[in-house]
Amino acid sequence: MLAKKTSKNQLTLPKEIVKAFPDVEYFEINIQDGKILLTPVKITPASTLQQVKDKIEKLGLTEKDIDDAIKWARREEP
């Protein structure tokens, strides 16, 4: 299958591809081994955010724990 990039840097997915993912509205885009990789993404409703907050509270995590985890995740590797 072939897709053409437009002057606005947009791609149209071929019908055969779209049919394989009928309920997908969003895709995560990555480059892997010089290829564009599209992965279907399901958007999580806001109610799930409350479930996450409840789990954080149940685990006894503090705001400082979360801040430390974010700093750790954003650190630059040597």
Buried (B, 14 or more C-beta within 10 A) or exposed (E): EEEEEEEEEEEEBEEEEEEEEEEEEEEEEEEEEEEEEBEEEEEEEEEEEEEEEEEBEEEEEEEEEEEEEEEEEEEEEE
